[in-house]
Amino acid sequence: MFRMNEHICVAVNTKATGEKIRKLREKCGFSKTEVQESLGLVGVQSIYDWENGVKLPNLENALGLARLLGVDLDQLLVEIYPKEPCQT
């Protein structure tokens, strides 16, 4: 996490990103297999890992996912929080 300004902070949250990926994939009507094939992945295990918050997609896959799902990369990965979570 890092400070963006006095009022908000930005973070990449693995669990929240996974939930977003799943919701967007379902909203767009894609199966895990369709996403796997579109991204050129060997299997669907990575997609399960992303959607379950086990790990994040690498940059290449995140960019491909964002394009496939019709969102910007920051919409896919970034969470914006009020100031308090960034305070140390």
C-alpha positions, 0 to 999 in steps of 0.5 A, a space after each residue: 500500500 502507498 499514500 496517494 494523497 491526504 484523503 485516499 490511499 490505493 492498494 492492490 488487494 489479492 482477495 478483492 481483485 479475485 472477486 472482481 475478476 470472477 464477477 466481471 468474467 461471469 457478467 461478460 458470460 465467459 467460462 474459465 476455459 474461455 478466459 484460459 483460451 483467450 489468454 493462451 494459458 495452459 490450463 484454468 488453474 491460474 484463473 482459479 487461483 486469481 479468483 480465489 485470491 491465492 495470487 494475482 495475474 502477472 502483468 501480461 495476463 492482467 492486461 489481457 484480462 482487462 481488455 477481455 473484460 472491458 475494463 481498465 487495468 486499474 479498475 481490475 486491480 486497484 482498491 481505493 480506501 479512505 485515509 485510515 488504512 494507510 496510516 502507520 
